[in-house]
Amino acid sequence: MKILREILLAMLLAGVMPAAVAGQYETIDYFVQQMIAQAIAGDDTGVQTFREQLENLSRPEAGDAAQARLPQQQGQDQFAHNRFKEALAAFRQAFIANPADPDIAAQLGSTYLRLGRLKEAERLSVYGLSLMPAHSAIWLTLGQVYGQSGDAQRAAGAFANAYRFAQDRAQLSERLRQLSGPDNAAGVRDGASQALQAMPSAARPAADSSPSPSPARSAAPTGASFTAAAAAPPSAPATGAPLLDSLKRGLAALGQPPTATTPAPHVDGAANGDNPGQRIYRRSIPLTCLIVTLRNGKADNLGSGLLVSTDGLILTNDHVVDRADNLTVRCGDREATASVRRRSKSPDLALLATSLKSPDSFVLNASYSQNLIGLDVFVIGNPYGLEGTFSTGVISGLREIDGVRYIQISAPISPGNSGGPVILRDGSVIGIATMRLKDGQNLNFAIAAADIVASGLFDPARMKSRSTQ
Amino acid sequence: MGDAGRMAALALAVWGAAVTPALAQDSERNRYYVQQMIELAASHDEQGVIAMQRMLEQEPRPTATDPAAAAAALQRGQAAFRQEDLNAALSAFQQASRSDPGNPDAVNYQGLIYRKLGRLTDSERALQLALALDPDRAVAWFQLAQVYGLEKDDRRALGSLANTYRYAQNPMRAEEILRNIAENETADSLRNAAVAALRLYRLPVEPAIVPPLPSNPGIVPMDAPSEPARAPRPAPTP
């Protein structure tokens, strides 16, 4: 009975105690949100008041700065080369060694953002602001987090605070102008535009000339790389041609060099409308390539590829080219020979060099999170030689097979699609069609662009990547 | 805690009181309380955990027989530990415990060394003793979680990791440590426990994607020549 009484007493005591665990973060978050709300309202005094509240919170115990230094440097190097997974590992190590350093928290938060892990990015940013409430870079990250989450208003408040605390306001204004551009998610664009409009007039002239969001712009794909392609006349195989003709042409490509011209597609008035599939098709087809491999002087295999740089680099699967003596490619209506520049068995990738310079190239989307599941995808390739075959589906899942990350898609693909792009609505490439489940129903797999960006084949100086989900 | 949770904690406590022998050694009673803290943490019963913590804190502390000798032995142990002389360190920490049985640092180190030596049962016992002396010692909870992970005891690994987070001085740092384990740890038990602990606290985590696909002979690269680039996988077992 004595034990029982003691337990009851202890439970009673426990009942009046606050939960110890979650309180710290929530307190910080409350003040951060207040700073945002005051910034939105343009209340400088209010922002200052809650900044002081944050500064009055107890600081975490200092960590081991010396131990954190090396991984932090490694993280910075990896981040500069767009190797965000590696940067995450390094910054995490640095943060665990020294969680009291606001710059490390900022860098970790920013890396999460680039990986599309918005919740983690938000938490690290909010925490970082408890260490240094006037850390402009953290506010900028937080604004992007909210913008990518679709909350343009909070993004605007965070961006306003980024500007407020920036040491170099001109530079920050320029950054906000970039964020207000069409390459960014709508919430980021709108938030940055609102913040720019709220700035003192001295900071605004260039901002006024920046594109303000409009319904038409919001509806357009955000990929900058597509701007030129959209204006260019589309060139692609005739989608309306009889299947047999197309099949014959594709099969003929196996036996002889590709023809010099490819019929232009039939584009009716509807293609100029808002149908996202039509837009994606017209803009992506010049950047999608047919790859024909030659072995012992004869055509041996065919597959697909995608232009990933303006100087003619083409990405495809290694298994498309692994037995080839020679390679020819056709991207849009242009043809060239190709050489293998780099290759990898795992992930199954090859990078081809060609002379096909292009004003445009695909952007790889390095996002890889559960948020992707359910998004529409579009696949272009050359199944069985049927050039420029376009199919649609959704992202059905994320899979890791033998250490390689795959995007599982429901869009139909067949032999000949290998190496072709899997495209999101915004025009970015989320994966490369690679495998299918034999006898399955549209259980197809694309190597995640996140793994391509993380691989040795990715050249950040020549290729473009981003993370939006 | 809701009524149901309170009743559950009460029932556990009553059950524990009933099955704890009246003449049990203190260490057994302490072990019981520590185990209750683990189980209640795994059930996310915060107040139940705190109740058990209070019980432990009310237990009498053993008094030091020779504090000076204990402090000297502790320093020797730490020096040997830094030089990775585990046996010498263990011996010194045991001596520190004999001189001051209420010193949680000495037994905590013993638990750590036993784990490094692969003596998991001894490690668990030492860490439980450390926690009985100092129930909000996050580092001891973390080490205990690793022991349970090695023993493939998912439930207790989860409870111990949950308490690691609960008692962490810097919860954000603990959160990042848990995420690191959840995303990179190769030992399934500990990794899964970290994922579960983060979810228990509704913290974001991106576990190692999904469980690997079951073996399936049908997954082959498209365009594969006559010999597929990837060897076919064995058929799934029934």
HADDOCK unambig.tbl for C-alpha pairs under 7 A between the chains (distance, minus, plus):
assign (segid A and resid 3 and name CA) (segid B and resid 17 and name CA) 6.49 0.50 0.50
assign (segid A and resid 4 and name CA) (segid B and resid 14 and name CA) 6.37 0.50 0.50
assign (segid A and resid 4 and name CA) (segid B and resid 17 and name CA) 6.99 0.50 0.50
assign (segid A and resid 7 and name CA) (segid B and resid 51 and name CA) 6.52 0.50 0.50
assign (segid A and resid 7 and name CA) (segid B and resid 55 and name CA) 6.72 0.50 0.50
assign (segid A and resid 10 and name CA) (segid B and resid 51 and name CA) 4.78 0.50 0.50
assign (segid A and resid 10 and name CA) (segid B and resid 54 and name CA) 5.72 0.50 0.50
assign (segid A and resid 10 and name CA) (segid B and resid 55 and name CA) 6.76 0.50 0.50
assign (segid A and resid 11 and name CA) (segid B and resid 47 and name CA) 6.80 0.50 0.50
assign (segid A and resid 11 and name CA) (segid B and resid 48 and name CA) 6.99 0.50 0.50
assign (segid A and resid 11 and name CA) (segid B and resid 51 and name CA) 4.82 0.50 0.50
assign (segid A and resid 14 and name CA) (segid B and resid 47 and name CA) 5.56 0.50 0.50
assign (segid A and resid 14 and name CA) (segid B and resid 50 and name CA) 5.82 0.50 0.50
assign (segid A and resid 14 and name CA) (segid B and resid 51 and name CA) 5.94 0.50 0.50
assign (segid A and resid 15 and name CA) (segid B and resid 47 and name CA) 6.59 0.50 0.50
assign (segid A and resid 21 and name CA) (segid B and resid 166 and name CA) 5.20 0.50 0.50
assign (segid A and resid 60 and name CA) (segid B and resid 170 and name CA) 6.45 0.50 0.50
assign (segid A and resid 96 and name CA) (segid B and resid 173 and name CA) 5.77 0.50 0.50
assign (segid A and resid 96 and name CA) (segid B and resid 177 and name CA) 6.89 0.50 0.50
assign (segid A and resid 99 and name CA) (segid B and resid 173 and name CA) 6.22 0.50 0.50
assign (segid A and resid 119 and name CA) (segid B and resid 204 and name CA) 6.30 0.50 0.50
assign (segid A and resid 120 and name CA) (segid B and resid 204 and name CA) 6.22 0.50 0.50
assign (segid A and resid 319 and name CA) (segid B and resid 224 and name CA) 6.56 0.50 0.50
assign (segid A and resid 319 and name CA) (segid B and resid 229 and name CA) 6.56 0.50 0.50
assign (segid A and resid 320 and name CA) (segid B and resid 223 and name CA) 6.49 0.50 0.50
assign (segid A and resid 398 and name CA) (segid B and resid 209 and name CA) 6.54 0.50 0.50
assign (segid A and resid 399 and name CA) (segid B and resid 209 and name CA) 6.39 0.50 0.50
assign (segid A and resid 399 and name CA) (segid B and resid 210 and name CA) 6.14 0.50 0.50
assign (segid A and resid 399 and name CA) (segid B and resid 212 and name CA) 6.97 0.50 0.50
assign (segid A and resid 400 and name CA) (segid B and resid 209 and name CA) 6.46 0.50 0.50
assign (segid A and resid 400 and name CA) (segid B and resid 210 and name CA) 6.95 0.50 0.50
assign (segid A and resid 400 and name CA) (segid B and resid 212 and name CA) 5.89 0.50 0.50
assign (segid A and resid 401 and name CA) (segid B and resid 212 and name CA) 6.22 0.50 0.50
assign (segid A and resid 401 and name CA) (segid B and resid 213 and name CA) 6.69 0.50 0.50
assign (segid A and resid 414 and name CA) (segid B and resid 222 and name CA) 6.82 0.50 0.50
assign (segid A and resid 415 and name CA) (segid B and resid 222 and name CA) 4.79 0.50 0.50
assign (segid A and resid 415 and name CA) (segid B and resid 223 and name CA) 4.82 0.50 0.50
assign (segid A and resid 416 and name CA) (segid B and resid 223 and name CA) 6.10 0.50 0.50
assign (segid A and resid 418 and name CA) (segid B and resid 222 and name CA) 6.08 0.50 0.50
assign (segid A and resid 418 and name CA) (segid B and resid 223 and name CA) 6.72 0.50 0.50
assign (segid A and resid 434 and name CA) (segid B and resid 221 and name CA) 6.07 0.50 0.50
assign (segid A and resid 434 and name CA) (segid B and resid 222 and name CA) 6.38 0.50 0.50
assign (segid A and resid 435 and name CA) (segid B and resid 219 and name CA) 6.74 0.50 0.50
assign (segid A and resid 435 and name CA) (segid B and resid 220 and name CA) 5.99 0.50 0.50
assign (segid A and resid 435 and name CA) (segid B and resid 221 and name CA) 4.54 0.50 0.50
assign (segid A and resid 435 and name CA) (segid B and resid 222 and name CA) 5.46 0.50 0.50
assign (segid A and resid 436 and name CA) (segid B and resid 219 and name CA) 5.96 0.50 0.50
assign (segid A and resid 436 and name CA) (segid B and resid 220 and name CA) 6.58 0.50 0.50
assign (segid A and resid 436 and name CA) (segid B and resid 221 and name CA) 6.85 0.50 0.50
assign (segid A and resid 436 and name CA) (segid B and resid 222 and name CA) 6.86 0.50 0.50
assign (segid A and resid 437 and name CA) (segid B and resid 218 and name CA) 5.39 0.50 0.50
assign (segid A and resid 437 and name CA) (segid B and resid 219 and name CA) 4.63 0.50 0.50
assign (segid A and resid 437 and name CA) (segid B and resid 220 and name CA) 6.99 0.50 0.50
assign (segid A and resid 438 and name CA) (segid B and resid 218 and name CA) 4.57 0.50 0.50
assign (segid A and resid 438 and name CA) (segid B and resid 219 and name CA) 5.93 0.50 0.50
